[in-house]
C-alpha cells in the first residue's frame, strides 16, 4: 500500500509542476491555488509513504516520478524538445526508478 501512496505523491508532484507552469503563463488564482494544493498533497502522501518505505529510496523514487513526469508533460503539452538524447536520459530516470523499486 505504501508504494501506491508513493506513486500518488509523485502524481501530485507532476500536477504541481504542471500548475506551476500554468501559473507562470496566466497568473490566475486558480492555477496558483491548485499548485499549492498539489504540492501540499504531494508532501502529505510522501510523508505517509515514508512511514513504511526507507527515506532514501522513497525520496529518490518520488523525485524521479516528479522529474520525469514533469519533463514528459512538457514534451506532450508544451511542445518542448523531443530529441533523442533527451528521450534517452528521461528513459534512464524511469529505469532508475523501476530499478530502485525492484531492489527494494
VOTOR-905225 format. One line per field, with one value per atom (N, C-alpha, C): atom name; residue number from 0; x, y, z; residue in three letters. Coordinates in Angstrom, 2 decimals. Example, Ala and Ser with C-alpha at 12.3 -4.5 7.8 and 13.67 -1.06 7.14 Angstrom:
% residues 2
at <- [N,CA,C,N,CA,C]
i <- [0,0,0,1,1,1]
u <- [13.19,12.30,13.20,12.85,13.67,12.90]
v <- [-5.69,-4.50,-3.30,-2.25,-1.06,0.03]
w <- [7.80,7.80,7.80,7.08,7.14,7.87]
aa <- [ALA,ALA,ALA,SER,SER,SER]
END
This chain:
% residues 104
at <- [N,CA,C,N,CA,C,N,CA,C,N,CA,C,N,CA,C,N,CA,C,N,CA,C,N,CA,C,N,CA,C,N,CA,C,N,CA,C,N,CA,C,N,CA,C,N,CA,C,N,CA,C,N,CA,C,N,CA,C,N,CA,C,N,CA,C,N,CA,C,N,CA,C,N,CA,C,N,CA,C,N,CA,C,N,CA,C,N,CA,C,N,CA,C,N,CA,C,N,CA,C,N,CA,C,N,CA,C,N,CA,C,N,CA,C,N,CA,C,N,CA,C,N,CA,C,N,CA,C,N,CA,C,N,CA,C,N,CA,C,N,CA,C,N,CA,C,N,CA,C,N,CA,C,N,CA,C,N,CA,C,N,CA,C,N,CA,C,N,CA,C,N,CA,C,N,CA,C,N,CA,C,N,CA,C,N,CA,C,N,CA,C,N,CA,C,N,CA,C,N,CA,C,N,CA,C,N,CA,C,N,CA,C,N,CA,C,N,CA,C,N,CA,C,N,CA,C,N,CA,C,N,CA,C,N,CA,C,N,CA,C,N,CA,C,N,CA,C,N,CA,C,N,CA,C,N,CA,C,N,CA,C,N,CA,C,N,CA,C,N,CA,C,N,CA,C,N,CA,C,N,CA,C,N,CA,C,N,CA,C,N,CA,C,N,CA,C,N,CA,C,N,CA,C,N,CA,C,N,CA,C,N,CA,C,N,CA,C,N,CA,C,N,CA,C,N,CA,C,N,CA,C,N,CA,C,N,CA,C,N,CA,C,N,CA,C,N,CA,C,N,CA,C,N,CA,C,N,CA,C,N,CA,C]
i <- [0,0,0,1,1,1,2,2,2,3,3,3,4,4,4,5,5,5,6,6,6,7,7,7,8,8,8,9,9,9,10,10,10,11,11,11,12,12,12,13,13,13,14,14,14,15,15,15,16,16,16,17,17,17,18,18,18,19,19,19,20,20,20,21,21,21,22,22,22,23,23,23,24,24,24,25,25,25,26,26,26,27,27,27,28,28,28,29,29,29,30,30,30,31,31,31,32,32,32,33,33,33,34,34,34,35,35,35,36,36,36,37,37,37,38,38,38,39,39,39,40,40,40,41,41,41,42,42,42,43,43,43,44,44,44,45,45,45,46,46,46,47,47,47,48,48,48,49,49,49,50,50,50,51,51,51,52,52,52,53,53,53,54,54,54,55,55,55,56,56,56,57,57,57,58,58,58,59,59,59,60,60,60,61,61,61,62,62,62,63,63,63,64,64,64,65,65,65,66,66,66,67,67,67,68,68,68,69,69,69,70,70,70,71,71,71,72,72,72,73,73,73,74,74,74,75,75,75,76,76,76,77,77,77,78,78,78,79,79,79,80,80,80,81,81,81,82,82,82,83,83,83,84,84,84,85,85,85,86,86,86,87,87,87,88,88,88,89,89,89,90,90,90,91,91,91,92,92,92,93,93,93,94,94,94,95,95,95,96,96,96,97,97,97,98,98,98,99,99,99,100,100,100,101,101,101,102,102,102,103,103,103]
u <- [0.81,0.00,0.86,2.00,2.88,3.40,3.61,4.11,3.06,1.81,0.73,0.64,0.76,0.72,1.90,3.07,4.23,4.00,3.39,3.08,2.08,1.08,0.11,0.83,1.77,2.56,3.30,3.89,4.60,3.67,2.46,1.49,1.06,0.88,0.57,1.74,2.95,4.13,4.11,3.75,3.64,2.55,1.41,0.33,0.77,1.52,2.01,2.94,3.80,4.70,3.90,2.89,2.02,1.32,0.81,0.13,1.11,2.36,3.37,3.60,3.70,3.88,2.65,1.47,0.23,0.15,0.55,0.52,1.47,2.64,3.59,3.07,2.21,1.65,0.47,-0.39,-1.64,-1.78,-1.02,-1.10,-2.52,-3.24,-4.59,-4.55,-5.54,-5.64,-5.92,-6.67,-6.99,-5.73,-4.89,-3.68,-2.73,-2.66,-1.81,-2.35,-3.65,-4.26,-4.08,-4.27,-4.08,-2.61,-1.69,-0.27,0.03,-0.42,-0.16,-0.80,-2.05,-2.75,-2.05,-1.59,-0.91,0.42,1.18,2.42,2.14,1.10,0.76,0.35,-0.49,-0.91,0.26,1.14,2.32,3.17,3.43,4.23,3.50,2.18,1.41,1.51,1.26,1.33,2.76,3.75,5.14,5.43,5.00,5.29,4.59,3.39,2.69,3.45,3.89,4.62,5.94,6.59,7.90,7.79,6.59,6.43,6.79,6.66,6.94,8.11,8.42,9.48,10.69,11.90,13.09,13.16,13.56,13.58,14.41,15.59,16.46,15.80,15.14,14.50,13.22,12.40,11.14,11.34,12.29,12.54,13.09,13.99,14.55,13.47,12.58,11.52,10.52,10.16,9.24,9.83,11.10,11.78,11.84,12.12,12.18,10.85,9.77,8.44,8.15,8.44,8.19,9.03,10.31,11.21,10.88,10.78,10.48,9.08,8.13,6.75,6.63,7.32,7.30,7.88,8.95,9.56,8.64,8.01,7.10,5.89,5.35,4.25,4.68,5.90,6.42,6.50,6.92,7.03,5.64,4.70,3.38,2.54,2.49,1.55,2.16,3.47,4.08,5.10,5.07,5.91,7.39,7.85,9.27,10.04,11.34,12.21,11.96,11.94,11.76,12.99,14.15,15.32,15.71,16.44,16.77,17.55,18.46,19.25,18.35,17.43,16.51,15.65,15.11,14.31,15.15,16.39,17.29,17.49,17.79,18.04,16.77,15.63,14.37,14.13,14.46,14.34,15.24,16.42,17.32,16.72,16.08,15.43,14.34,13.51,12.42,12.97,14.00,14.61,15.24,15.81,16.40,15.31,14.17,13.05,12.57,12.41,11.98,13.01,14.29,15.37,15.36,15.15,15.09,13.93,12.80,11.64,11.95,12.57,12.89,13.90,14.84,15.84,15.30,14.24,13.67,12.79]
v <- [-1.20,0.00,1.27,1.20,2.37,2.75,1.76,2.05,2.77,2.39,3.08,4.52,4.72,6.07,6.89,6.26,6.97,7.37,6.51,6.84,7.99,7.97,9.07,10.37,10.31,11.51,12.03,11.12,11.53,12.13,11.60,12.15,13.56,13.77,15.12,16.07,15.56,16.38,16.81,15.86,16.20,17.24,17.09,18.06,19.44,19.46,20.73,21.43,20.67,21.26,21.78,21.03,21.48,22.79,22.85,24.07,25.24,24.94,25.98,26.61,25.77,26.27,27.06,26.56,27.25,28.61,28.66,29.92,30.94,30.49,31.42,31.95,31.20,31.63,32.58,32.32,33.07,33.90,33.58,34.27,34.25,33.14,33.05,32.51,32.91,32.43,30.94,30.44,29.02,28.17,28.52,27.73,27.84,29.01,29.16,28.30,28.33,27.54,26.04,25.62,24.20,23.79,24.68,24.40,24.17,25.08,24.97,23.70,23.44,22.25,20.97,20.96,19.78,19.52,20.58,20.40,19.89,20.46,20.03,18.56,18.16,16.76,15.84,16.30,15.51,15.24,16.30,16.13,15.27,15.44,14.64,13.15,12.81,11.41,10.88,11.71,11.28,10.95,11.79,11.54,10.28,10.00,8.77,7.56,7.65,6.53,6.26,7.33,7.16,6.53,6.31,5.56,4.09,3.61,2.19,1.98,2.98,2.86,3.63,3.08,3.82,5.19,6.21,7.58,7.72,7.13,7.30,6.75,5.63,5.04,5.79,6.09,6.77,8.14,8.89,10.24,10.18,9.24,9.12,8.77,7.87,7.48,8.62,9.29,10.44,11.53,11.82,12.83,12.40,11.12,10.61,10.70,10.35,10.46,11.92,12.82,14.24,14.80,14.45,14.98,14.44,13.12,12.52,12.90,12.86,13.21,14.65,15.55,16.96,17.15,16.45,16.56,15.98,14.86,14.24,15.14,15.75,16.70,17.85,18.35,19.43,19.03,17.82,17.33,17.19,16.62,16.35,17.62,18.44,19.56,20.91,21.06,22.37,22.38,21.32,21.24,21.46,20.93,21.01,20.00,20.14,19.32,17.83,17.11,15.66,14.96,15.60,14.99,13.68,12.87,11.52,11.51,12.45,12.48,12.75,13.66,13.96,12.74,12.08,10.87,9.79,9.65,8.65,8.90,10.13,10.41,10.36,10.71,10.51,9.02,8.22,6.77,6.26,6.83,6.42,6.73,7.89,8.23,7.21,6.91,5.95,4.57,4.14,2.84,2.81,3.93,4.01,3.88,4.52,4.42,2.98,2.34,0.94,0.05,0.32,-0.46,-0.33,0.89,1.09,0.30,0.28,-0.47,-1.96,-2.44,-3.88,-4.30,-3.42,-3.73,-3.60,-2.79,-2.55,-3.66]
w <- [0.00,0.00,0.00,0.70,0.76,-0.62,-1.48,-2.82,-3.65,-3.48,-4.20,-3.72,-2.41,-1.85,-2.38,-2.51,-3.05,-4.50,-5.27,-6.68,-6.73,-5.85,-5.79,-5.45,-4.51,-4.16,-5.38,-6.16,-7.38,-8.41,-8.52,-9.47,-9.05,-7.74,-7.28,-7.52,-7.43,-7.73,-9.20,-10.08,-11.50,-11.73,-11.07,-11.21,-10.71,-9.63,-9.08,-10.08,-10.72,-11.73,-12.92,-13.33,-14.41,-14.04,-12.82,-12.36,-12.20,-11.83,-11.74,-13.11,-14.12,-15.48,-15.91,-15.58,-15.93,-15.23,-13.98,-13.24,-13.85,-14.28,-14.91,-16.24,-16.89,-18.16,-17.98,-16.97,-16.86,-15.58,-14.56,-13.26,-12.67,-12.85,-12.31,-10.88,-10.10,-8.73,-8.68,-9.66,-9.70,-9.89,-10.85,-11.08,-9.89,-9.26,-8.07,-6.92,-6.71,-5.64,-5.89,-7.14,-7.46,-7.31,-7.63,-7.45,-5.97,-5.11,-3.68,-3.11,-3.50,-3.02,-3.49,-4.73,-5.27,-4.55,-4.30,-3.55,-2.14,-1.51,-0.14,-0.11,-1.06,-1.11,-1.45,-2.31,-2.66,-1.42,-0.63,0.59,1.62,1.71,2.65,2.31,1.06,0.65,0.75,0.45,0.60,2.06,2.97,4.39,4.87,4.37,4.74,4.20,2.95,2.34,3.06,3.53,4.18,5.56,6.05,7.29,7.09,5.85,5.55,4.60,3.82,2.82,3.33,3.17,3.60,2.91,3.67,3.17,1.90,1.88,0.71,-0.56,-0.47,-1.63,-1.98,-0.99,-1.24,-1.85,-1.30,-1.82,-3.24,-3.50,-4.85,-5.87,-5.51,-6.43,-6.63,-5.55,-5.63,-6.52,-6.33,-7.15,-8.61,-8.84,-10.21,-10.92,-10.21,-10.80,-11.16,-10.24,-10.49,-11.61,-11.63,-12.66,-14.04,-14.14,-15.45,-15.89,-14.96,-15.30,-15.76,-15.08,-15.49,-16.88,-17.16,-18.49,-19.57,-19.26,-20.23,-20.48,-19.42,-19.59,-20.48,-20.28,-21.11,-22.58,-22.82,-24.20,-24.84,-24.09,-24.65,-24.80,-23.75,-23.74,-24.12,-23.99,-24.22,-25.35,-26.16,-27.35,-27.05,-25.92,-25.60,-26.44,-26.46,-27.31,-27.13,-28.26,-28.27,-28.84,-28.73,-29.36,-28.67,-29.40,-28.95,-27.63,-27.45,-26.21,-25.01,-25.17,-24.06,-23.72,-24.72,-24.50,-23.86,-24.28,-23.70,-22.21,-21.83,-20.42,-19.58,-20.15,-19.44,-19.20,-20.19,-20.04,-18.93,-18.80,-17.71,-16.34,-16.22,-14.95,-14.63,-15.62,-15.42,-15.09,-15.79,-15.50,-14.09,-13.68,-12.32,-11.26,-11.48,-10.53,-10.46,-11.61,-11.64,-10.95,-11.22,-10.60,-9.08,-8.59,-7.13,-6.52,-7.19,-6.70,-6.69,-7.74,-7.82,-6.77,-6.45,-5.43,-4.01,-3.86,-2.54,-2.12]
aa <- [UNK,UNK,UNK,UNK,UNK,UNK,UNK,UNK,UNK,UNK,UNK,UNK,UNK,UNK,UNK,UNK,UNK,UNK,UNK,UNK,UNK,UNK,UNK,UNK,UNK,UNK,UNK,UNK,UNK,UNK,UNK,UNK,UNK,UNK,UNK,UNK,UNK,UNK,UNK,UNK,UNK,UNK,UNK,UNK,UNK,UNK,UNK,UNK,UNK,UNK,UNK,UNK,UNK,UNK,UNK,UNK,UNK,UNK,UNK,UNK,UNK,UNK,UNK,UNK,UNK,UNK,UNK,UNK,UNK,UNK,UNK,UNK,UNK,UNK,UNK,UNK,UNK,UNK,UNK,UNK,UNK,UNK,UNK,UNK,UNK,UNK,UNK,UNK,UNK,UNK,UNK,UNK,UNK,UNK,UNK,UNK,UNK,UNK,UNK,UNK,UNK,UNK,UNK,UNK,UNK,UNK,UNK,UNK,UNK,UNK,UNK,UNK,UNK,UNK,UNK,UNK,UNK,UNK,UNK,UNK,UNK,UNK,UNK,UNK,UNK,UNK,UNK,UNK,UNK,UNK,UNK,UNK,UNK,UNK,UNK,UNK,UNK,UNK,UNK,UNK,UNK,UNK,UNK,UNK,UNK,UNK,UNK,UNK,UNK,UNK,UNK,UNK,UNK,UNK,UNK,UNK,UNK,UNK,UNK,UNK,UNK,UNK,UNK,UNK,UNK,UNK,UNK,UNK,UNK,UNK,UNK,UNK,UNK,UNK,UNK,UNK,UNK,UNK,UNK,UNK,UNK,UNK,UNK,UNK,UNK,UNK,UNK,UNK,UNK,UNK,UNK,UNK,UNK,UNK,UNK,UNK,UNK,UNK,UNK,UNK,UNK,UNK,UNK,UNK,UNK,UNK,UNK,UNK,UNK,UNK,UNK,UNK,UNK,UNK,UNK,UNK,UNK,UNK,UNK,UNK,UNK,UNK,UNK,UNK,UNK,UNK,UNK,UNK,UNK,UNK,UNK,UNK,UNK,UNK,UNK,UNK,UNK,UNK,UNK,UNK,UNK,UNK,UNK,UNK,UNK,UNK,UNK,UNK,UNK,UNK,UNK,UNK,UNK,UNK,UNK,UNK,UNK,UNK,UNK,UNK,UNK,UNK,UNK,UNK,UNK,UNK,UNK,UNK,UNK,UNK,UNK,UNK,UNK,UNK,UNK,UNK,UNK,UNK,UNK,UNK,UNK,UNK,UNK,UNK,UNK,UNK,UNK,UNK,UNK,UNK,UNK,UNK,UNK,UNK,UNK,UNK,UNK,UNK,UNK,UNK,UNK,UNK,UNK,UNK,UNK,UNK,UNK,UNK,UNK,UNK,UNK,UNK]
END
